Amino acid sequence: ISFLTPLIWHYGIKPQAKLKALTITLLKPQLDHINDVQPKQLSKRLAIGILIGLVLMILSIYKQEIVKYIRLEKEVLSDTKIAIATSSAFNIANWRNAITLTERALSAEKDQHWSLAVSEWSRLNKSYPEDANVLSHRAAAYHELGMYEQARQDYKEVILLQGNDAGALTSYCWNTVLVQNSHQAIAVCTKTQQYNPWIVSGALNLGHAYLLNSDLKQAIHWYDKAIKLATNEEDLQEILGDFKVLKSLNIPSTQLEQLRTELETKGRAWLATQVPMYAVLKQAEDAEKTRQYQEAARLYLQYFNEMQNLIGHQSSQNASILAHVAIFQSDMGAFKEAEDNFNLAQSLVTQDLGAQHAKMTEVLNGYAYMLSKAGRYEEAIQAYQKAIAIAQAALGNNHPQIAMLQNGLGSAYRQAGQFDQAQIALNNAVDPMLNQLLPDYQMLAKRVNNLGLLYENMGAIQAPRYYFTQALEMTELSVGKNHIDVCQRLHNLGNVMVKLKEYDEAEQLFRRALQIADNTPTPDNQIKTNAILDMAQLLSLIGKKEEAKQYYDRIKIVEETS
């Protein structure tokens, strides 16, 4: 109204005498003074009316975005900052409290004071009865004290809380063997094998369960499988070491000694065939540790092919090796090779274990990551959704792998611009970890960082700053201050500081990030390029043109080298 009324009067009505006279007659009580108004005053009023109208129109057009932004900043900061430190539910505002609370229990474990460890974890269990990590640690302490039934009950509770986790199932199985409940041990150990048939301890425990049940034939079958899953001397010693513990059970010692001797002979013979391949695997691992990723990928593939020749080309035992290599290839931009390896891994799992097996979620997670790196976001979203559906059916809704997949899904949604869906998925990824006393802080940092990226994409500033700061601290806590992940956190936080025009702090963050990038090789050259570009753009912005030019020249060198 403010915008249109002056325009209609000035340009539509006033120039036409009859229309003007009619309008004045109709509005005479309000416009008696209209002919007395000086042209300059009318022009001034017209300008003010147009200006007010223009502002109101802009506010009307962008009303939803403005309200959404204000609510976003308000809600995010209130959710994170207004937190009760003594609350039993941890959140981003008080995650450090978890470290303080668990310090004494972890110290007792480190010093192998197992009775004290049980006492400390029991104290924490009273306040956090649904924390699976607390129960897992107490179960391990019970086991060390020889209190196998108590350990078994704790592991059973862990499985109820977080689903069919292979590690918890394996420990539950082993402690069930040690309390000499053979029938239940067979049932639990068989279930463990179903979820992950490629771990030494799973096959070994099932062998023990059948031995306890006096079924020597089945026991030897599973012992032989455990031997063929061994890849090094440590695996063999794990197999042989169990027989010392089994001496405390109602199993003839002569039988145990005979079995141990036979398994040692078979194990030595098997490892002898593995020597050349294990040497290749060791070289691959060393190349990965020294960040020679192309060489690592070549050696891992060589190991995979040689193992397939030995154990059978249809076996999915080493599908994870293929997925691991494909991740390298994705980071290096070799998407065609990565996709071929992921497709082969999916084919092996499908033929060997079935398309809905829990193992498929691991492969699909890597495949979706590759699709996101390649910019194929819709396909990545579909792959993550498929993986989540399989994991929920096979592992249960509370399994940690669900949250991991939700994190990937949220990132894919964010990159695709579907922010509402991204917010739901990323919160589903973060919330379960924030309710744990002992989360994986490196993983938690990545998920909190993804929330920061989401809110940054949505146009907020203070919320990303808060999340990026927390993610940086969590990352430094978990991997140290010079890890390449720290470089990424510094990059994100520095960009927010630039938006806030806090240039000095941004410069400090960018210089530190570049120092880490210079001293830490990575398959993804984009990390180093970003670190140099951050410095160049900031220096250019604050007027240090000559120094900025030096960094721009460095980018050309990095790109030419890569």
N, C-alpha and C positions, 0 to 999 in steps of 0.2 A: 504493500500500500504506500509506504513512504517513498518507494522508488518510482512507482508508476504514476501516482497522482500528479506530481509536479510536471512530469513529462507530458501527460495527456493535456493538462491545462496549457502549458507553455507552447507545445507544438501542434496540438490537435484542435483545441477550442479557441484560444486567444486570437490566432490569425484570421478566423472567420467571424465577422461582425455579428451575424444573426445567431450563430451558435453560442458566441460569447454572451450576447444579450440574454438569450434564453437561459443559459447557465446561471448568470448573475441573478436573474429573476427567481429561478428555482431555489437558489442558495442565498437569497438576499439577506436573511438574518445573520448568516455567517460571513458574508462577503461585502458588506456595505463599504468597507474601506478599500476594496480591491483596486479601484481606479486611482486612489490617492497614493498607493504604494509606488515608491520610486523604482525605476528599472534596476538600479544597482542593488537595492534591497531584495527585489524579487529574484534577481540572479543569484544573490547570496543564499536566499532561502532555498532556491532550486538546487544549488550545489550541495547544501547541507542535507537536504532531503534525499538527493541521489546518493550521497556518501553513506548516510544512515541505511538507506534501502539496500545498497550494495553489500554493506557489512552483514546485514540481516540475511540477505540471500545466501551469502557464502556460508554463514553459520548454519543456515537451514540445509544447504546442500551437503555439508560435511558434518552434520549433527551427529550421525551415528558413529562416524570414525572418531570424532572428538570425545564423545561420551565413552566409547569403548576404550580409548587410550587412557582416559582419566581413571576409569574403573580398573583397567589392567594394572596400571602402576599401583593403585591403591590396594587392590586385592592381593597382588603378588607380594608387596612389601609387608602388608599386614599378616599374610600367611606365614612369612618367613621370619620377620622380626619380632612380632608379638607372640612369643612362645614361652611357655612355662618351663623353666630349666629343670624342675623336678618331675616333669611329666614322664610317665612310663612309656609314652610314644615319642620316639626321637624324630627330629625333623632337621631341616637345614640350619636352623638357628642354633641348635644345641647338640650337634653331632659330636662335638669334642668331649662332651660329658661321658660318652660311651667309653672313650679311651681311658679316662680317669677311673671309671667304675671297674674296668676289667684289668687294670694294671696289676693288682695284687694276685689275682688268679693266674694270669699269664706268667708272672714272675715265679710263682710256685711250680708251675709246669716246667719252666726253663730249668729250675734247680732240682727237678724231679722229686719235689716234696708232694707226693701224690695225695696223701691224707689232707694236707692243707689245701691242695687244689680242689679236692672234692668239697671241702667245707666252703671255700670261696665261691665255687660255681653253684653250690646249693643255696647259698645266701642270695646270689643273683637270680637264681631260678624262682625264688619266692616273689621277687618283684617283677620278673619277666618270664612268667610260666609258659608263654607261647613262643619263646625265642629258641629256634632250633639250634642255633650256634652254641648257645649256653649248654643245652642238653648234650650236644655232640662232644663238647670238651669234657663235661662231667663223665660221660660214658667212657671216654678214653682214659680218664684218671681211674675210674672204677676198674677198668680192664687191667691197668698196670698193677693194681692192688690185688688182682686175682678175684675180684668180686664180679664174676661173669654174669650172674643173673641180674644184678643191678644195672650193669652195662647194657645187657640185652634189652631190658625194659626201657632204658633211655633211648636206645637206637630205634626201638619200636615206636616210641613217641615222636621221634624226629621224622620218621617215615609218614606218620599220620599228619604231621604239621606241614611238611613240604613235598609230599608225594614220593614217587618211586625213584629216589635218588640212588644211583648205582653204588656210590661209596657207602651210604648208610645201610643199604641192603647187604652189601658185602660184610660189613662189620657186624650187623645183626646176625647174619648167617654164621660167622665165625664164633661169636659168643654163644649162639644156640648149640653149636657143636660142642663147645667147651662145657656147657651144662648138661651134656649127654642126652639131649632131647633129639634123638636121631630122626624120627618121622617129621617133626617140624623143621629140623635142620634141612632135610632133603627138600621140603616144600619151599622154604625161604631161599635156599641156594639155587634151586631150579628157576625161581622167579628172577633172581639176580642174573642168571645166565641169559634169560630171555631179553632183559633190558640192555645188557652189554656183554656179548659172548666173547669179547676179545681182550679180557683182562686176566692175567695169570691167577690172581687170588680168587677170582670167581670160580674158575674151573677147579682149582686146588681145593677150595672149601667144599665143593660138591663131592669131590673124591673123598674127603674126610667124612662127610655125612654118610656116604654109602659104606665106608669102612666101619663106622660106628654102628651101622645097621647090619653088619656082617655080610654085606654084599660085595665080596672081593672083586668080582668081575667088573661091576659097574665102577668100583673105586679105581681100579687100574685104568679103565677107559678114560676117566676124567683126569687122572694123574698124567696120563700120556698126552692128553690135550693141553694140560698146563705146561708140560715140557715144551711142546711145539709152539706155545705162545711166548716162551722165554727168548729174549734177544741178547742177554748178556749175563755175566757172572752174578750180578746182583739178583736177577730174577731166579737163577738157580739156587742161590743161597736162601732166598725167601722160601722156596719149595722145601729144601732140606731142613731149614730151621724149624718149620712147623712140627716136624716129627719129634723134636725135643719136648715141645709143649704137650703133644699127644700122649707122652709117657705117663702123664698124671691121670689119664682116663683108663677105663676098663677095657684096654686093648692089650693083648699079649705083647710084651716087649720084644720077643724074638721076631714076631711078625712085623712089628714096626721097624726093627733094624734091617730085616731082609728087604722090606719095601724101600727103605731109605737107600740102601746100597744099590738096588736095581735102578731106582730113579736117578741116582747120581751117575751111574754108568750111561743110562740113556741120555741124560742131560748133557754130559760131556761130549757124547757122540753128536748130539744135535747142535751144540754150540760150535763144534769143529766145522760143521757144514756152513755155519753162519759167519765164520771169521771174515771171509772176503766181503760179504754183504754188510756185516756190522762195521767194517772199516769204512765202507762207502757212507753208511749212515752217520758215522762219527765225523767224517769229513764234511758232510752236509750240515750237521749241527754246528760245527766249528765255523764254517763259512757264514752261517746265519748269525752266529754270535758276533763275528767281525763285520757283519752287515755287507757281505759280498753276496748280494741277493740273487744275481743271475747265476753265479756258480752254485749257490745253495740249491736253487731250483733244478739245475741240471743234475746234481748229485742225488737229490731226493727222488727224481724221476728214474734215475738209474737204479737206485735201491728198490723202488716200487716194481719196476719191470723184472728185476732179478728175483724178488720175493714171489711175484705172481707165477714165475716159472717153477718155483719150488713148491708153493702151497696150492696152486691151481688158479687158473685165470678167472674163475667165477667167484672167487672168495672176496668178500668185502672187508677182510681184516685190515687192509691198508688203504681203504677208501679215504681215511682221514689224512693220509700222506698226500693224496691227490688234492684234497681240499686245501691243505696247507700250502702247497705249491701254487695253487690257483690264486690264493690271496696275494702272494708275492707278485704274481703276474698282473693281478688287478692293480696293485699299487704302482707297478711300473708302466701301466697303460697298455699292457699286452692282453687286451680283452678277448680277442679271438681264441688265443691259446688257453686263457683262463676258463672261458666258457666250455671249450672242448673237454678240459679236465673235470670240470664240475659235472658235465653231462655223463662222462664215463663213471664218475663216482656215484651219481644217482642210479645209473644202470646197474652197477655192481650191488648196491644196497638192495635195490628192488628185486633182483634175481636171487640174491642170497638170503635176505631177511624179510622182504616184502616192502611194498611202497609205503605202508603206514607204520613201519617200525620206528622206534624212537631215534635210531641212528640217522634216519633221514633228516631229522631236524637240524643236525649239525651241518650236513651237506647243504641243505636249503638255506641256512643262515649265511654261509659263505657265498652261495650263489646270489642271494639277494644283495649282499654287500657289493659284489662285482657289478651287478646291474645298476646299483646306485652310483658307483664310481663312474660308470659309463654313461650316466645321465638318463638311463632308462627307468624312470621313477615309477611309472605305473606298473611295469613288469616286476619291479622290486617289491612294490606294495603287495602284489598278488603272491609273490614267492614267500614273503614274510607271513602273510595271512595263512597260507597253506601250511607253513612250518608250525605256526601257533596252533592250528587245528589238530595237527598230528601230535604235537607235544601235549596238549590238553587231554587228548584221548589216551595217550600211552603213559604219560608221567603224572597227570593230575594238574589241577588248576593252580596249585600253590608251588609247583616246582620252580626252582631258581631259573631254569632255562626259559620259562615263559616270560619272566621279566626281561631277560636278555634279548629275546626276540621282539618284545614290545618296544625296547629301546631302538632297535634297528628299524622297526615299522614306523615309529614316531619320527625318526630322522628322514626316512623316505617321504613321509607325508609332508614334513617341513620343506624339503627340497622341491616337492611337487606343488608347493603353495597352498596345501590343504591344512591350514593352521589349526582349525578347531579339532580335526581328527588327530593332528600331531600332538596337541596339548593333552588329549585323553590318553594316547598311547605312552607318551613320555612320563606322565604322572604315574601311570600303571607300572612303568619300569623303575621309577625312583622310590615310590612309597614302600614297597616290600623291604628294600635295603635300609631305608631310614628307620624301620622298626626293628632293626637288628643291633645287638650290642657289638658284634664283630663282623661288619660287612667287609667286602673286598673294596678298600678305599680307592684303588686305582679304577676299578670298574664303576664305583659310585661317582667318582669325579667325572668320568666320561659322560655319564647320564645327566648329572647336574649341569655340565657344560652344554649338553644338547638342549636342555631347558633354556639356558641363557641364549643360545643361538635362536631358538624359537621366538622368544620374547623380543629379541633384537629384530628379527624379520617382521614381527608384528608392529614394530614402530616404537616400542618402549626403549628407555635409556637406563633409568635407575635400576629396574629389575634385572636386565642383563648384567649390569655392573655387579650387582649383589651375587648373582649366580656364578659369574666368571671368577669372582674373588674367592668364593667358597671352593670352586672346582680347582683353582690354582693351589690352594692350601692343601686340599685332599691329595692332589697329585704329588706335591712335594713330600708329603707324609709317606706316601706309598712307594714311590720309585726314586726319590732323591731330587735334588734341585737342578740337576743337569741332564735329565732325561728328555728325549725328543718330545714327549707328551707335554712337558712343561713349556716347551717352545710354542706349542699350539695354544696353550692356555694364555700365555703372555701376549700372543698375537691377538686373540679375541678381546682380552681385557684392554689392551693398548688401543684398539680401534674404538672402544667405547669412550676411553679417555679423550681421544681426539674429538669425538662428537660433543663431549662436554667441555671442549676447549681447555682441558687441563694438559697442556702440551708438554710441560716439563716431566710430569709423571709418565705420559705416553712415551716420551723419548727414552726414559730410563727402562721402561718395559721392553720397547723395541730393540734397544741395544743389547739387553740381556738375552732376548730371544735370538738375535742374530749370532751372538757368541755361542749359544748352544747349537744352533743350526750349523755353524762353521765347524764345530768340533764333533758332530754326531752324524755319521753317514746314515742315510735312509733310502729305501727304494723309491720313495715319493719325493722327487726333486722339487715339487711344487711347494713343499714346506720351506725349503731354503729360499726359493724365489719369493715367496710371500714375505719372509723375514726381511730380505733386502728391499723389496718394494715398499714395505711399511716405512722403513727408514727414509728411503728416497722421497716418498710422498710427504712425510711429516716435515723433513728438512726443507723441502720446497715450499710447503705451506707457511712455515715460520720464517721464510726469507733466506735460508742458508742455501742459496742456489748452487754455489760451486761444490759444496760437499754433497748435495743431492745428486749432482751430475755424476760424481764418482760412483755412487750407488747404482744409478741407472746403467752406467757402463758395466758394472759387475753383473747385472741381470743378463745382459747380452752374453757375457762369458759363460755364465751358468747354463743358459739355454743352448749355446753352441756345444758345450761339453756334453750335455745330456743327449 
